[in-house]
Amino acid sequence: MIIKLFNLTIGRALAAEDSIKLDLNNIKTIDLSGGAGLQGSVTSLIFAFLAATAFIGIIYSGVMMITAGGDATKFAAGKKNLIWSIIGIIVVVLSYFIIKFMYSLIGAIL
C-alpha cells in the first residue's frame, strides 16, 4: 500500500527525470527473524525507553523545583533528582555507544 502510494506521488515525479533511478526492491527493513537484527532492535528499544525515562525525570525535577514555593527541602530534592536524571542520561548514552562499539568490534573479529 505504501509503495503504491509512493509510486503514485513521488515515483511519477522522479520517473520523469532520466538521471534518477528508483529501485524499491532493495529497501532495507529490520530483520526480526533472529540474530543480530533482533538483538540490535531490542537494545535500541531498551535504550530509547531508558533515555525517555531520564528525560521525564528531568521534567519532573524541574516541576518540583518550580513548585517548591520557597521551601528549601523541596527545592533541594528537585535539584537532587535533576542531577541524577542528567547522570542517568549520560550513563545511557555512554552505554549505548560502548555496546555499539563492542558489536562492531566483535563483528570485525568474526
Secondary structure as a PSIPRED ss2 file (coil, helix, strand):
# PSIPRED VFORMAT (PSIPRED V4.0)

   1 M C   1.000  0.000  0.000
   2 I H   0.000  1.000  0.000
   3 I H   0.000  1.000  0.000
   4 K H   0.000  1.000  0.000
   5 L H   0.000  1.000  0.000
   6 F H   0.000  1.000  0.000
   7 N H   0.000  1.000  0.000
   8 L H   0.000  1.000  0.000
   9 T H   0.000  1.000  0.000
  10 I H   0.000  1.000  0.000
  11 G H   0.000  1.000  0.000
  12 R H   0.000  1.000  0.000
  13 A H   0.000  1.000  0.000
  14 L H   0.000  1.000  0.000
  15 A H   0.000  1.000  0.000
  16 A C   1.000  0.000  0.000
  17 E C   1.000  0.000  0.000
  18 D C   1.000  0.000  0.000
  19 S C   1.000  0.000  0.000
  20 I C   1.000  0.000  0.000
  21 K C   1.000  0.000  0.000
  22 L C   1.000  0.000  0.000
  23 D C   1.000  0.000  0.000
  24 L H   0.000  1.000  0.000
  25 N H   0.000  1.000  0.000
  26 N H   0.000  1.000  0.000
  27 I C   1.000  0.000  0.000
  28 K C   1.000  0.000  0.000
  29 T C   1.000  0.000  0.000
  30 I C   1.000  0.000  0.000
  31 D C   1.000  0.000  0.000
  32 L C   1.000  0.000  0.000
  33 S C   1.000  0.000  0.000
  34 G C   1.000  0.000  0.000
  35 G C   1.000  0.000  0.000
  36 A H   0.000  1.000  0.000
  37 G H   0.000  1.000  0.000
  38 L H   0.000  1.000  0.000
  39 Q H   0.000  1.000  0.000
  40 G H   0.000  1.000  0.000
  41 S H   0.000  1.000  0.000
  42 V H   0.000  1.000  0.000
  43 T H   0.000  1.000  0.000
  44 S H   0.000  1.000  0.000
  45 L H   0.000  1.000  0.000
  46 I H   0.000  1.000  0.000
  47 F H   0.000  1.000  0.000
  48 A H   0.000  1.000  0.000
  49 F H   0.000  1.000  0.000
  50 L H   0.000  1.000  0.000
  51 A H   0.000  1.000  0.000
  52 A H   0.000  1.000  0.000
  53 T H   0.000  1.000  0.000
  54 A H   0.000  1.000  0.000
  55 F H   0.000  1.000  0.000
  56 I H   0.000  1.000  0.000
  57 G H   0.000  1.000  0.000
  58 I H   0.000  1.000  0.000
  59 I H   0.000  1.000  0.000
  60 Y H   0.000  1.000  0.000
  61 S H   0.000  1.000  0.000
  62 G H   0.000  1.000  0.000
  63 V H   0.000  1.000  0.000
  64 M H   0.000  1.000  0.000
  65 M H   0.000  1.000  0.000
  66 I H   0.000  1.000  0.000
  67 T C   1.000  0.000  0.000
  68 A C   1.000  0.000  0.000
  69 G C   1.000  0.000  0.000
  70 G C   1.000  0.000  0.000
  71 D C   1.000  0.000  0.000
  72 A H   0.000  1.000  0.000
  73 T H   0.000  1.000  0.000
  74 K H   0.000  1.000  0.000
  75 F H   0.000  1.000  0.000
  76 A H   0.000  1.000  0.000
  77 A H   0.000  1.000  0.000
  78 G H   0.000  1.000  0.000
  79 K H   0.000  1.000  0.000
  80 K H   0.000  1.000  0.000
  81 N H   0.000  1.000  0.000
  82 L H   0.000  1.000  0.000
  83 I H   0.000  1.000  0.000
  84 W H   0.000  1.000  0.000
  85 S H   0.000  1.000  0.000
  86 I H   0.000  1.000  0.000
  87 I H   0.000  1.000  0.000
  88 G H   0.000  1.000  0.000
  89 I H   0.000  1.000  0.000
  90 I H   0.000  1.000  0.000
  91 V H   0.000  1.000  0.000
  92 V H   0.000  1.000  0.000
  93 V H   0.000  1.000  0.000
  94 L H   0.000  1.000  0.000
  95 S H   0.000  1.000  0.000
  96 Y H   0.000  1.000  0.000
  97 F H   0.000  1.000  0.000
  98 I H   0.000  1.000  0.000
  99 I H   0.000  1.000  0.000
 100 K H   0.000  1.000  0.000
 101 F H   0.000  1.000  0.000
 102 M H   0.000  1.000  0.000
 103 Y H   0.000  1.000  0.000
 104 S H   0.000  1.000  0.000
 105 L H   0.000  1.000  0.000
 106 I H   0.000  1.000  0.000
 107 G H   0.000  1.000  0.000
 108 A H   0.000  1.000  0.000
 109 I H   0.000  1.000  0.000
 110 L C   1.000  0.000  0.000
